[in-house]
C-alpha cells in the first residue's frame, strides 16, 4: 500500500557514493576500526541486507547532526565500505531502501534509522526525546515503520510512516579493540578462566542491577552497574556463599515495550533484546560511548579472579520488534523476510515465543548472527557459557522442534562453543515445544520436573515418593540416554519468573496488581503453600514453620544429584510480596534487600546455604559424574544408592507406590563408580538423608550394619541453628524422632 499523506518525509531517492568512502571488506560484519593498507586509520562497515535496494551509513556528531554515506559495494548480499578517519566513539546507524509491501513481508522504510545488529556498543535508548517525556506516554510514533493511528485498524500495519525516527533511537558506537583491562582477545586464555567442571558447579541466577542497587557496601555511583557487581563488597557475598557461577539475567542491549512505557514501567528482566553484541548501556557506570565494553570485561575479570564463572542468559529466539504492530528498530527494516519466521500470511509473524516474533534460525545469515554473537562473548568478552531462553524455538527446523536442527548441529561442531557451558530452557510456547529431557549430549537443561516435584512434596501434594526418588538422584528417567550425565539436569526450585523462595511458603495466590494488567499476568499454578496464613503474618508459629520450609527446600536442592541453581536473595529470605511476574518492577520489589543479612530471623538461612554448598564441594558423592546403578562397584561393597522407609528397612517396589511422606536416601561413598584424574578410584564418606514432609513427628530407625555403625548428625532443618560437629553420634539400628516437615542429614560412621 502507499505511504500515508502529509508526513514529514525522508526522501527515498537514488544515492550517490561519497568521494571519501572506499570499498572496504564484507568481513567481518559490523563496524570494525582498523588501519588500511596505506596506513590510514578508519572503520570498515559491513551489513547483511538481503533483498535491499540500497543502504546508507549514517554518522552522527554530538549535536545529532547526521551525515549519510551510500554503501555501494555489494558482496554476497553484504553492503560494505571503509571510511577513513572514523574512530572509536563514533555513533552510527543505517537506513535501508527497498520495497514496502507488508502483504509479502517486505517492510523496508528508509525513514527509519536502524541499529546495526553487530554493534558492539549502543548509546541512547529507544524512545528518547529532545525533551523529557512523562510517565504514561507512549513510545514515539516515529519508531514505527507503519502509521500507528491509521483509522482502518485491520490494515494499520500496511500503511508506511515516512517520518524520520533518528531523533528517537539510540545509535551504534564504533568500538576499538583495546577496550579491556589488558588488551584484546588474548587476555581470555583458558588458564584465566575457572573452568569449573559441570558436576562441581553451583549456579546463582542474579540480575546485575537488582543485585547491587541496595548493597550498602557498594558506592552509590556504582550501584546497578557492571562495576558494582565487580566491587569487592559484592564479590565477598558470592565467595562466602560458595557458588561457582553467576547466571546473569539478560545483558544484551534491550528495549522497553510500549505497553510498559504507557504505564510508566520498564522492562526490568531484559528479555527484549535488540543488540546481540552490545552490553546493555543502562548497566554501565563509566559511559556509553564504548566504555561499557571495557567495564563489562573488568567485571568478568573480577569474577574470574574470585573463582566464579560468568554465564549469560541470552534471548536469541525473538527480538524487541514484536509482531506486525511493533516498532521498526533493526532487523525488521534490514530484511524482515530474511530475519523472521513469517506466517502463512506473510504480513504476520510465526510466534513460538509469545513475544510477537520468532527469529528464522534456519536461515544461514540468522544462524551466523547468533553464532558470531556467541563466539564474541566467549572469545572477546570472556564469558564461560550461556543459558538459552526458550531454546526449543531455536531448535525448530521449518516448524517442528528438531534435535538435528541447524542451530544444534552448528553448536555441536563449533570449536569455541562446544567447550563452554550450554544450558537450555527446553521449551517454547508453540505446539510440541515442551522438550525437557530431549536435548542432545553437550547440553544441560533447566529441569522443571525437578521444580514441580520438590514443591509438591514439601506442600504435601504428592501421593507417593516415586517421582521424588528420580529427582533426588539425578533424573535418570529423563537424562540417562545417549551418553548424558546427571549434570544434564539443572535442578531449581525457583527462578526469576515465579515466586521467590520465601514467597513460595507465604502466598498461594499471586499479587501482581502493580504490573498494571489486572493481576492477569503470571502463572496461577504456583504449587505453593502459605503455611496456614496468606501473606506476611505476625503469628510466631506460622513464621517459624515458613523458615523451616525454606530450610527444607534449600537442603533438598543442595543435596540432590545434578547441578543446583539458586536465585539471588533466596538464601536470605528475599520477598517480592507475592508478585510472581516482576519483569517490569525496576524498584525495591525486585532489588535485593541486603538488610536481611543483619536480621536474626533470616541470617541463619544464608549460613545454612553456605554450609550445604561447602559440604557439597567437599564430598564427590554429593556431586556425582555418573548415574547411580543401585549395585556395588567393588567386591563386598554396598549398593551405591539405597532407599529406606521410616522403619529402617530398604524400600520394596510396593513401598514406592504406598502413600507416605518420609524417604531415606543412602549415598555410599565407598561405591562411587568414578576415578580421579590420576585414575584412582574415588572414595568418600557415606551419607544418609531423610526427608519427612508430614506435619506430625515420625519415628525413624537408622539402618544398621552393613550400612553404618553409627551416624553423625550434620543438618537438621527443624533447628534454627545447625548442630555442632562434636555432637555424639546416633547408634545404627536405633530410633530417633523426626520433627514434622524436616530434613536430617547424617554422615555414616563405618563399622
Secondary structure, DSSP 4 states (H G I P E B T S, - for coil): -PPPSS--PPP----PPPTTEE---S-SSEEEEEE-TTS-EEEEEEEE-TT-SEEEEEEE-TT--EEEEEE-EEETTEEEEEEET--TT-EEEEEEE--EEGGGTEE--TTS-B--TT-SEEES-TT--SS---TTPPPPGGG-SB-TT-S-GGGGGGSBP-S--GGGS-EEE---S--SSS-SGGGG-GGGS----GGG-EEEEE-HHHHHTT-TTS-GGGTTSHHHHTSHHHHHHHHHHT-SEEEES--EEE---HHHHHTT---SS---EEEEEEE-GGG-SS-SSSHHHHHHHHHHHHHHHTT-EEEEEE--S--TT-STTS---SHHHHHHHHHB-B-SSTTSB--SSSSS--B-TTSHHHHHHHHHHHHHHHHTT---EEEETTHHHHTBSSSSB-TT-HHHHHHHH-TTGGGSEEEE----SSTT---TT-SPTT-EEEEHHHHHHHHHHHTT--SSSHHHHHHHTT-HHHH-STT--GGGEEE-S--SSS--HHHHTT-SS---GGGTSTT-SS-S------TTSSSS---HHHHHHHHHHHHHHHHHHHHSSSEEEEETTGGGT---TT-S-GGG--STTTS--GGGGG-TTTHHHHHHHHHHHHHHHH-GGGS-SS---SS-SSTT---SEEEE-TTSPBPPHHHHHS--SEEEEEE-GGG---B-TTSPBP---EEEEEEE-SSS-EEEEPP-TTS-SEEEEEEETTSSSPPPTTSPPEETT-EEEEPSSEEEEEEEE--
